[in-house]
Amino acid sequence: MTNGSRPNGQRPVQLDDVSKAIIEQLQADGRRSYADIGKAVGLSEAAVRQRVQRLTEAGVMQIVAVTDPMQLGFTRQAMIGIRVTGDTRALAEELAAIPEIDYVVLTAGSFDLLAEVVCEDDEQLITLLNSRIRTLDGVQTTETFVYLKLQKQFYNWGTR
């Protein structure tokens, strides 16, 4: 989401201070009730519910449960740097369709794309790399960065 555009190419939604405050309340605690949020931002519960619905429908935010993959049996996570020949956008779309890949970003620098993967074990990672990623047209090289420990993961950066 760089250069003022959203992934689908639309301009960012203009948010007023109340919508920003609602987002920040949910970033602090996604389970917070609409009534509690309303008290904090000066709106009724119904008005908060309506704004949250509009924000999610517009793609401004999602409300999801963030899990610890290790606790769920996914013992291998990695970031894969990919050098590409051809259109990086087309390859990014193909990668995004692979269930084990939870994050794909086009980059500038040593790699054209970065893809984060969550696998049950090393064998699944090897199979994913050799059978599903490296076989795609346009993949020139890959470099895999295996996660040893997740030190920090937060999504509460606020709003502008």
N, C-alpha and C positions, 0 to 999 in steps of 0.2 A: 504494500500500500504506500508506495512512494510517489513523489511528484504530484501530490494532491489528487490521486485517482484511486478508486477502489478496484478490486480484482476484476470486476465485470466491466470496467472502463467508464463507469459513471463518476460524476463529481461527488465529493464527500457531502454528506447531509449536513446542513447547517444546524447546529444544536444551540438552544438557548441555555442559560445558566441552570435552569431547573432540570432539564434533561441531562445535562452534564453531572449535576449533583445526584440524580437517580443512578446513573451509570457508576459513579464513584461509590455510592452506597452498596450496589450489587457487587462491585469488584472487591469490596471489603468483606462481604458475606452474601453469597449468591442465594442463601436460604432466607434472607431477611424478609419479613412479611411486608406486603404492600402498605398495611396500616403503619408499621414502624417507619418505613421509608417516607410515607406521606407526612408523618409528624416531623421528620428531619428536614424535609424540603418545603413544607408548607402547602401541601396538596391533600385532597381527600384520597382515600384508598382507591376509589373507582378511577380517579384521574391518574393516579400512579399506574394502575393496571393498564389503562388505555395507552399511556405513554410507553410503557414497557412493551406492549404489543406492537405499537408502531415502530419502535426502535428495532425489535427483532425482525419484523416483517421487512424493514428497509435494509436489513443486513448490517446494521451498525454494530450490533452485539449479538452474542449467543449466551444462553444460560445453560451450562453443562456441568456435569460432575467431572472434575479432574482427578484421575486415578494415579496410583503408583503402579506402573506396569509390573514391577517385581512382585508386589503383593498379589497380583492376579496371574502369576505363572509365566510372565514374559521376561525371561532372565537375560535376554540380549537386546540391547538398544545400540544403535549406531547412527552416525551421520555419514552419508556417502557423498563425496565430492565427485561430480561427473563432468568430464570434458566432452563437448558435443561437436559434431560436424552437422551443418544444416541448421534448420530452424529450431531454436531452443524452446520456443513456445509449444510447438507440436510435440516434442519429446516430453516436456513438462506435463502436458495433458495425459499422455500415455502413462507416465509414472504415477500421476495422481489417481489413476484408475486401479492401481495395485493396492489391495487391501492392507498389506503389511506396511505400506508407506503412509505416514500420518502427516507429513509436512514436505512441501516441495516449493522451492524458491529459485527464481532466476537471479543470478548474481553477476557482478563484475569482479574480475580478479583471476586467480589461478583456475577456478572452476566456473563453468557456465551455469551449472545447476547444483543445488544441495538438496538431498532427500534424506529425511529422518525415517528410520525404520524401527519397528518394534517386533521382535521375534521371540518365539518360545525358547529357542536355544541356538547354539552355534551352527548346528546342522541346518536349521531352517534358514539362517542368515546365508550360509554358503549356497544353498539351493536357490534362494532369492537372487543372490548376486549372479550366479552362473546361468541359471535357467530363465530368469525373468527380466533382469536389468541389463546385463551385458549383451544379451541377444537382441535388444531393441535396435532398430535402424537409427543411426546417428550417434550411438554411444561410442566414443573414441577410447576413453580410458575412465577408470573409476579409482578412487582412493577411499578406503573405509576407515573411519575413526570410531573405534569401539568405545562405548561409554563404560568407564570403570565405576564411577560413582556420580550420582546426581547431587550436586552440592546446593543448587538453588534453582527454584522454578516458581516464579510469581507472575501474576497477570494483573496486578493492581497499579499500573503505571498512570492511572488517572485519565484526564481529558485535557484538551487545550482550551 
